Amino acid sequence: MSESVIWLLACVGAYWAYCVYWGAASARLVGTANDYFLADRGISPWIFVLAATATSFSGWIFLGHPAFIFEDGFSFAESSFAAIVIPLTGVLFLKRQWLLGKRFGYVTPGDMFADYFGSEGMRRLTILIALVFSVPFLAMQLTASGFLIQILSEGTVDRHVAMWVMTAVLFLYVCVGGFRAVAYVGTFQGLLLAAGLAAIGLVAYGKLGGLVPFNAALAKLGASALGDGGTTAAGYNANLAIPGVVQFTAGLGQEAPVGGHWTASMILSYSFALMGIQAAPAFTIWAFACRSAKGFGIQQVWASAAAVGVILVFFAVLIGMGAHFLGASPSMTEAGMAVSIWLPSTAGQDPANLIAYYIQAIGKNDPWFTGLLAVCALAAIQAMVAFYASTAGTILSRDVYKRYLNPAAGDRELKLYGRISVGLVLLAALLTASYLPRTESELGALALSFGFQLWPALAAVCWFPWLTRQGVIVGLVFGLVAVVFTEPFGQSISSFVGLHLPWGRWPWTIHSAAWGMFFNLVTCLIVSALTYGGPERAHRARFHAYLAEKAGVAPERRPLRAAAWAIALAWIFFAIGPGAVWGNDLFGKPNGGPADWGLSLPSIWAWQILWWALGVLMIWLLAYRMGLSTVPLGSVEFHVEHKPAPLSKAALASDWKNWFWGLVIALAALTAAHWIFGQ
């Protein structure tokens, strides 16, 4: 066993011991069910700032973001604006959800939606989205952690063993300590995530010899056609340019877009998908668990937009694009573009594990650093796994067990079933990761887009009382169906029943999140217009009157509203929308080299840095100047416990009958479609 493997096992063992310690320490503070599920609504602002940032960005940023930049170049690096668009959802909805949670005593998003809309159907759809978001997404994270340990241990530890051990540790501290343990450990994980990615970026910067050699290598790349995407329709290397506003192709798997699929429309629609992270049911539980709203603006502006933005716009680019010139791309090495042969060529053949190869290369000279960086990567992964396992357990215990199976359940039973639910969610994710890799991939692709489909529901609860129950529910169903059938899972379903869809994944280079939202929103608006009015309107008005009183825009800021939203729309257009293509050559042509690059950087990189800085200002304007994330006006009333109206046995039986007959009709429709269109 090499020295680096010994350091790896020692550091990971110490880190896991730290996690278990906090689980045990938090367990001593758990009394009631609310203690277990929401840390008694006492999460402090600074714990929220660090832990919520870790759960928002986590392993997919640490491992996935640089790897995709390596594969798709600066066009994918546009998604570094995740640092802006993810907290944008929080700016719009988090404070208002927190107020409603305090006022009405909600524990889960299902409580909030069911109470506001007066519909148990909305609660069930929320449970469905929470589970689709949690299980396959967790499975993907566990798979990534397994490969990470296997590569860094040089095969000494099998990836399956690593996944099972990590899941056992997660179960131990989440199950015992509840949400408080997840939050406390999450603060440390947030710091490790940022430090680890910045450290790897600095190492890449050093190995590249600084910015001047890096730019010289990028200039050679820009003058060539090397790379998976070849060249764009404008003749630019696809690594250094966005391949157009939109391409009307049939979708991935059916027709390849020229210059790659990261067009401006794909960047915009993928950004919508990323907004699903803080719209997902789990993140609502963050809002309910916070003691005050003081941490919201800090997390959104300074921790996410500013700090994570720096890491993504600078360090992730150095890691991803730099890997081409450090030996990971054999074709570029053969073309004389390599600055150093430091990474193995296998890193380019296995880009999903690019970070693992970076850490392995660092460990050759500094074995102890391998262990530390591995802990940073595992912490990034665990932050999300622990959070979503905990919140899924809360939702299953409260929205399923207590609501439908045992309404009289007390604290002891709720905590027990909460722990059992955490175990079941982790076990389902682990089995999916171990034995169903295709299912993991197909279902995992739905997660972000499913979360984004809750935007109209959140907009109704927080802002627009004229969106009705019928409109939101029917729109949500249409949106979820559209998402499914623009992803591989829908292709598999249609193939199973003998249908061949004429489109592939993401037709017209538009992500499934946007396709879903199009059908969701159109249906929601039409149905809401047809069903507006009646006694439900007065019921909804009660919530909005409270929000207007506590979170309304101050009179002196009202003149700024039009300007603020105009700035936000302009930022979306130029940073992640159609206007982003102007960044291809506004500051010099990609193939012009440093002599032609006005800011001594490739034009598209300079464009991203500029709009990232403006994005931080935009989030600051909305969060602080417009007061969307500041402390509410006056005192906040606190309702001890939300007690929904009990379900009668007749109503419950009727509900299940509706679901049964709905399933029968759906199966009959599929059979008819197979008979008509099948071969």
Disulfide bonds with the S-S distance in Angstrom:
none
